[in-house]
Amino acid sequence: MIDYKKLAAIGVQKLSPYIPGKPISELEREMGISNIIKLASNENPLGSSPLAMKAMADVLGEIELYPDGNGFALKKALASKHDVEMDCITLGNGSNDVLVLLAEAFLTPELNAVYSQYSFAVYPIAIQAVGAVHKQIPAMSWETDSPLGHDLDAMLAAIDDRTRLVFVANPNNPTGNHLSEKELKGFISKIPEDVIVIVDEAYLEYSSKDEQVNASLWLKKFPNLVVTRTFSKAYGLAGLRVGYALSNPDIANVINRIRQPFNVNTLALIAAEHAIGDKEFLEKSLIENAQGLKILEQTCNNLDLRFVPSKGNFLLIDFEKEAAPIYMELLKRGIITRPVANYGLNTCLRITIGTQEQMQRLDKAMEQVCG
């Protein structure tokens, strides 16, 4: 028998597949449970923007046609939102797609990329898939002011003449950490111009207005800066897969050389365009998240469980013992959470913030399991 894994590229051979959150349908099949709540994938519990839903319904009659490969209308809306030219924007099949495109465009086996431990699992996957060297920098300890956060000094020290990309998530997934403007801007200013800094802002909207660090405002100051965003979280369009990158036009031009034609479908394009303008839905989502986060934090305090203070729509909770049995007990009660053992966090679960009603149900379940 041929071992087809050995025929794959060396970098691919060493990869472990990305493990998504368990879907509701799978739990229904496996355990015969109904009335399930999914708190595993950082989705918006309020659903999607009504304006986006209506816009999609209006274009269903055109679905036999290819989408606009350039995404003109969505790019125009994004250019207005961020006050940039349209040639600074690269559209992706989710921001995940753009992260992979950046690795494919700028990394080779002779080069390396730097990222922090306990950051988005796609970073090492994208790096290794192209055969490049990945430098995972140990995170800060639990006992610091930024538990499990980016050690920016160590990341700077790891950059050498073969470093081409640096990944920084702000806020970070799966920990929820948040870098201040002073910290992040100071870090970027110290990085050589031939090293591209990718600031992943998938959860930016969930930071309070006074804490929000919008790196896209610095694009003119730092030509080596790329900022990625998504419509999967606060905007509630995870099932459509649409995200984007903001950069100087030269970097966008390079990425677009390998971007697949029509990588964002018609429904995603139209939904994202209209979701941008639905400020009422976005504000409602942020208020619901803030209230749900307070409930979950109080649950943890009542059970004497430590957690990373989060600026996202999730909370990383440390049970200080193997979390897998706790995950299973919550599953039995119809609550899907996210194990993070694949990050090396065997004692933790990452729990998405749901509605206040869902958080109250989780509170009772956690009291039963951990109390």
MOTAQUI-V201102 format. One record per residue. N is the residue number from 0. RES is the residue in one letter. PHI is phi in whole degrees, 0 to 359 (999 if undefined). Layout:
# MOTAQUI-V201102
n=N res=RES phi=PHI
n=N res=RES phi=PHI
This chain:
# MOTAQUI-V201102
n=0 res=M phi=999
n=1 res=I phi=279
n=2 res=D phi=271
n=3 res=Y phi=292
n=4 res=K phi=299
n=5 res=K phi=287
n=6 res=L phi=276
n=7 res=A phi=286
n=8 res=A phi=303
n=9 res=I phi=305
n=10 res=G phi=299
n=11 res=V phi=291
n=12 res=Q phi=303
n=13 res=K phi=271
n=14 res=L phi=277
n=15 res=S phi=252
n=16 res=P phi=299
n=17 res=Y phi=293
n=18 res=I phi=254
n=19 res=P phi=283
n=20 res=G phi=294
n=21 res=K phi=295
n=22 res=P phi=284
n=23 res=I phi=301
n=24 res=S phi=298
n=25 res=E phi=292
n=26 res=L phi=294
n=27 res=E phi=299
n=28 res=R phi=293
n=29 res=E phi=288
n=30 res=M phi=240
n=31 res=G phi=62
n=32 res=I phi=259
n=33 res=S phi=245
n=34 res=N phi=55
n=35 res=I phi=272
n=36 res=I phi=242
n=37 res=K phi=257
n=38 res=L phi=237
n=39 res=A phi=239
n=40 res=S phi=237
n=41 res=N phi=57
n=42 res=E phi=274
n=43 res=N phi=279
n=44 res=P phi=290
n=45 res=L phi=270
n=46 res=G phi=90
n=47 res=S phi=239
n=48 res=S phi=302
n=49 res=P phi=301
n=50 res=L phi=295
n=51 res=A phi=293
n=52 res=M phi=297
n=53 res=K phi=295
n=54 res=A phi=297
n=55 res=M phi=294
n=56 res=A phi=300
n=57 res=D phi=289
n=58 res=V phi=253
n=59 res=L phi=300
n=60 res=G phi=289
n=61 res=E phi=249
n=62 res=I phi=289
n=63 res=E phi=285
n=64 res=L phi=266
n=65 res=Y phi=297
n=66 res=P phi=290
n=67 res=D phi=292
n=68 res=G phi=298
n=69 res=N phi=264
n=70 res=G phi=59
n=71 res=F phi=305
n=72 res=A phi=296
n=73 res=L phi=293
n=74 res=K phi=298
n=75 res=K phi=297
n=76 res=A phi=294
n=77 res=L phi=291
n=78 res=A phi=299
n=79 res=S phi=292
n=80 res=K phi=298
n=81 res=H phi=258
n=82 res=D phi=56
n=83 res=V phi=230
n=84 res=E phi=283
n=85 res=M phi=296
n=86 res=D phi=282
n=87 res=C phi=268
n=88 res=I phi=251
n=89 res=T phi=238
n=90 res=L phi=273
n=91 res=G phi=222
n=92 res=N phi=281
n=93 res=G phi=84
n=94 res=S phi=294
n=95 res=N phi=307
n=96 res=D phi=299
n=97 res=V phi=293
n=98 res=L phi=299
n=99 res=V phi=293
n=100 res=L phi=301
n=101 res=L phi=297
n=102 res=A phi=294
n=103 res=E phi=294
n=104 res=A phi=280
n=105 res=F phi=240
n=106 res=L phi=251
n=107 res=T phi=222
n=108 res=P phi=300
n=109 res=E phi=276
n=110 res=L phi=248
n=111 res=N phi=225
n=112 res=A phi=226
n=113 res=V phi=247
n=114 res=Y phi=205
n=115 res=S phi=270
n=116 res=Q phi=303
n=117 res=Y phi=63
n=118 res=S phi=243
n=119 res=F phi=312
n=120 res=A phi=297
n=121 res=V phi=290
n=122 res=Y phi=302
n=123 res=P phi=295
n=124 res=I phi=297
n=125 res=A phi=296
n=126 res=I phi=293
n=127 res=Q phi=291
n=128 res=A phi=299
n=129 res=V phi=264
n=130 res=G phi=81
n=131 res=A phi=281
n=132 res=V phi=273
n=133 res=H phi=255
n=134 res=K phi=250
n=135 res=Q phi=269
n=136 res=I phi=265
n=137 res=P phi=307
n=138 res=A phi=281
n=139 res=M phi=295
n=140 res=S phi=280
n=141 res=W phi=301
n=142 res=E phi=277
n=143 res=T phi=271
n=144 res=D phi=292
n=145 res=S phi=235
n=146 res=P phi=302
n=147 res=L phi=64
n=148 res=G phi=274
n=149 res=H phi=293
n=150 res=D phi=267
n=151 res=L phi=295
n=152 res=D phi=296
n=153 res=A phi=292
n=154 res=M phi=294
n=155 res=L phi=298
n=156 res=A phi=294
n=157 res=A phi=279
n=158 res=I phi=287
n=159 res=D phi=227
n=160 res=D phi=287
n=161 res=R phi=252
n=162 res=T phi=279
n=163 res=R phi=244
n=164 res=L phi=231
n=165 res=V phi=230
n=166 res=F phi=256
n=167 res=V phi=226
n=168 res=A phi=259
n=169 res=N phi=213
n=170 res=P phi=295
n=171 res=N phi=267
n=172 res=N phi=245
n=173 res=P phi=257
n=174 res=T phi=269
n=175 res=G phi=90
n=176 res=N phi=300
n=177 res=H phi=220
n=178 res=L phi=268
n=179 res=S phi=285
n=180 res=E phi=301
n=181 res=K phi=298
n=182 res=E phi=295
n=183 res=L phi=290
n=184 res=K phi=295
n=185 res=G phi=297
n=186 res=F phi=297
n=187 res=I phi=298
n=188 res=S phi=295
n=189 res=K phi=265
n=190 res=I phi=269
n=191 res=P phi=304
n=192 res=E phi=293
n=193 res=D phi=271
n=194 res=V phi=249
n=195 res=I phi=274
n=196 res=V phi=260
n=197 res=I phi=256
n=198 res=V phi=258
n=199 res=D phi=270
n=200 res=E phi=248
n=201 res=A phi=301
n=202 res=Y phi=248
n=203 res=L phi=305
n=204 res=E phi=301
n=205 res=Y phi=281
n=206 res=S phi=289
n=207 res=S phi=296
n=208 res=K phi=304
n=209 res=D phi=283
n=210 res=E phi=253
n=211 res=Q phi=295
n=212 res=V phi=250
n=213 res=N phi=260
n=214 res=A phi=292
n=215 res=S phi=296
n=216 res=L phi=288
n=217 res=W phi=256
n=218 res=L phi=300
n=219 res=K phi=287
n=220 res=K phi=284
n=221 res=F phi=240
n=222 res=P phi=294
n=223 res=N phi=265
n=224 res=L phi=266
n=225 res=V phi=234
n=226 res=V phi=245
n=227 res=T phi=248
n=228 res=R phi=226
n=229 res=T phi=219
n=230 res=F phi=258
n=231 res=S phi=280
n=232 res=K phi=260
n=233 res=A phi=300
n=234 res=Y phi=277
n=235 res=G phi=71
n=236 res=L phi=242
n=237 res=A phi=302
n=238 res=G phi=290
n=239 res=L phi=270
n=240 res=R phi=62
n=241 res=V phi=214
n=242 res=G phi=209
n=243 res=Y phi=197
n=244 res=A phi=239
n=245 res=L phi=244
n=246 res=S phi=200
n=247 res=N phi=290
n=248 res=P phi=302
n=249 res=D phi=293
n=250 res=I phi=292
n=251 res=A phi=300
n=252 res=N phi=298
n=253 res=V phi=294
n=254 res=I phi=298
n=255 res=N phi=292
n=256 res=R phi=293
n=257 res=I phi=246
n=258 res=R phi=298
n=259 res=Q phi=293
n=260 res=P phi=300
n=261 res=F phi=58
n=262 res=N phi=287
n=263 res=V phi=240
n=264 res=N phi=281
n=265 res=T phi=302
n=266 res=L phi=295
n=267 res=A phi=296
n=268 res=L phi=299
n=269 res=I phi=288
n=270 res=A phi=294
n=271 res=A phi=296
n=272 res=E phi=302
n=273 res=H phi=276
n=274 res=A phi=296
n=275 res=I phi=304
n=276 res=G phi=273
n=277 res=D phi=270
n=278 res=K phi=292
n=279 res=E phi=296
n=280 res=F phi=296
n=281 res=L phi=298
n=282 res=E phi=297
n=283 res=K phi=298
n=284 res=S phi=295
n=285 res=L phi=290
n=286 res=I phi=295
n=287 res=E phi=299
n=288 res=N phi=294
n=289 res=A phi=299
n=290 res=Q phi=290
n=291 res=G phi=293
n=292 res=L phi=297
n=293 res=K phi=299
n=294 res=I phi=296
n=295 res=L phi=292
n=296 res=E phi=299
n=297 res=Q phi=293
n=298 res=T phi=302
n=299 res=C phi=296
n=300 res=N phi=297
n=301 res=N phi=295
n=302 res=L phi=264
n=303 res=D phi=58
n=304 res=L phi=255
n=305 res=R phi=277
n=306 res=F phi=210
n=307 res=V phi=274
n=308 res=P phi=306
n=309 res=S phi=249
n=310 res=K phi=250
n=311 res=G phi=247
n=312 res=N phi=250
n=313 res=F phi=200
n=314 res=L phi=224
n=315 res=L phi=267
n=316 res=I phi=246
n=317 res=D phi=257
n=318 res=F phi=269
n=319 res=E phi=57
n=320 res=K phi=200
n=321 res=E phi=309
n=322 res=A phi=273
n=323 res=A phi=303
n=324 res=P phi=297
n=325 res=I phi=293
n=326 res=Y phi=304
n=327 res=M phi=293
n=328 res=E phi=296
n=329 res=L phi=292
n=330 res=L phi=302
n=331 res=K phi=299
n=332 res=R phi=263
n=333 res=G phi=79
n=334 res=I phi=239
n=335 res=I phi=266
n=336 res=T phi=243
n=337 res=R phi=238
n=338 res=P phi=293
n=339 res=V phi=233
n=340 res=A phi=297
n=341 res=N phi=294
n=342 res=Y phi=268
n=343 res=G phi=88
n=344 res=L phi=251
n=345 res=N phi=296
n=346 res=T phi=264
n=347 res=C phi=241
n=348 res=L phi=235
n=349 res=R phi=258
n=350 res=I phi=242
n=351 res=T phi=288
n=352 res=I phi=281
n=353 res=G phi=258
n=354 res=T phi=290
n=355 res=Q phi=300
n=356 res=E phi=296
n=357 res=Q phi=295
n=358 res=M phi=292
n=359 res=Q phi=293
n=360 res=R phi=294
n=361 res=L phi=298
n=362 res=D phi=303
n=363 res=K phi=295
n=364 res=A phi=294
n=365 res=M phi=292
n=366 res=E phi=297
n=367 res=Q phi=292
n=368 res=V phi=277
n=369 res=C phi=247
n=370 res=G phi=286
